[in-house]
């Protein structure tokens, strides 16, 4: 089964005209252009022979009704404001093209291919809203407080999109045997290593923290160093030591960031009495995340003590790591090798709808290279040859899966 | 010659009623209360037998006209907003009390004692304005741009104070053989060491810098550590390394401070593309100041390079160190020893009018302890017994000087 490159590229280009902004697109979830794109997609899926509709969450779901079992393929067509033309759209149009291949070539081992574009993966109102409702998760309390940047509630956005009362689409674990999602990498690793296919082993866990060091504001000229309680010096020592500790304790794929630092009162000649840092780290392993958290606590204690300061360390955000199904990872690697293009096994540092699906059915993600590692920006792009190669490798992996879906 | 403690304390307390704010005073230069205090002082100096007036800069100068040569004693009566009751007022009222002692006991070796309260030491409009005009420094260009926080120009403040056209008072190097200034310490060293008298060896030099590290804003989840240009990590490493370097390269009396840190864009999940620190250091030795500056440059280069960042280091403020006259330092130590209270030789970490005077005539400063090291705050205070002891020791030192003013 071969995808048809010109059809794939033409659909991607056509979708990118909806909400076009400079060289990118502007289709925040539930915006007029987002809903236009979803209607367009529904019609395209219908034309490909699927039973397609938009559900009451805004998800576009196309079902290959003649099959009792199917692989689910998709991603999301909503974007960040002034985002790139590929991002999640890539994975959705892969699904559309593959559905056409199935329609033209017949089911594989009796198995069909369903396509989905989840709503609001980007969190315009509530991140992963579409995939979480699709998986029947209870989001009631989160929906109640979800608002866009202009203050609009998610409820109003749903009403405004005219989808209130549409029938819901739901994951069916008897039917949906696996989920495959393609996405641009959003980072530089594939490009830097000259690899064309990334296969995601896990979507990393994230822990974010705020740490505040407390000292005493003193005159920076008249107070000898030994008599200070310097919250700022403690914070600087902490930030520097954290990097050293994480380098030695983390995995080769651990990443971390000190994103923000604030000193108070903030004058050149006053010893800071408060210094705040916001930092985070990510890894696919819970053990590593725990180890880094312990190191942060211990380092904070050492640095506070060295400068007679105290500290509060608060975890402000946490997301558990999500492993992709190892059998599916292997199938993508096998398909890539068969196309004579080795795949790079890598974690995804960013979140995706596959995080939700992986809790319920075997899930896999394939990455294609981002030029310059760019994403969430109008300059985001991927070479057409890479887009085409990625689609073929994923289709081949899906076909391998369909031939023996029940193997462990 | 003995000062009269009850008279000294009564005058300090009376002056503190002018512009009283809570337990402190609020007498910014040229304010109504500042000028009321200056008029009060002029009259007190007149009552003590001095020829006293307010000059066209707002300086209050009392001259012991019967002497051809005199020691100049004083400080400033203006305060920071909502400041303490002692600060510079202490040194001025010491001068008033000593002038009365001279009036009652006669000149010492034919030498008199003149008293001064300089205007705007605190920089409400222009720091050290009064002492600099008194020493005939050209401040024209600085006056032209000097404004208070409410936007009032220094010229308007002078007009508003009703002193425009008053005769100037000037330093007379034939007459004024030495300058003695008492001040509260504004730091904790005397209290912490249980010392009652501080003798200032030098007013430290200050150098302040802004350093900006420049990197690249990247997704903190998808960009591997080795591919980042992390301005924030470079800044944290710099801040921590600076403390280490300064500790090993500075003198035991060097002090430094990183007062402010700013990361941009400042989000937890974005690698900072710009990180700014404002830092300063102080020491009495030009060599040490140069050595610390070189260390800052070298450290910045190392840290920028370690994180593939670049940097700009800009000196934003500089003040040269000012040595006090060593003979006068010795006389204060001798007088303190004679009062059975050892003096602690120490640098002044803050600036004073003596910085200006020391350029032209031998100058000395005596510190009394600040309770809790506090200053520039309504809670500023000094034990009455320490105020009294400080006045007597300084008077004794001045008498020692007057007996042999010309010795090297």
Interface residues (C-beta under 8 A of the other chain):
Chain A: X185 X186 X187 X188 X189 X192 X204 X206 X208 X218 X219 X220 X221 X222 X223 X224 X225 X227 X230 X232 X233 X235 X236 X237 X239 X240 X241 X243 X247 X253 X254 X255 X256 X257 X258 X259 X260 X261 X262 X263 X266 X267 X268 X269 X270 X271 X272 X275 X278 X279 X280 X282 X317 X348 X349 X350 X373 X375 X376
Chain B: X185 X186 X187 X188 X189 X192 X204 X206 X208 X218 X219 X220 X221 X222 X223 X224 X225 X227 X230 X232 X233 X235 X236 X237 X239 X240 X241 X243 X247 X253 X254 X255 X256 X257 X258 X259 X260 X261 X262 X263 X266 X267 X268 X269 X270 X271 X272 X275 X278 X279 X280 X282 X317 X348 X349 X350 X373 X375 X376
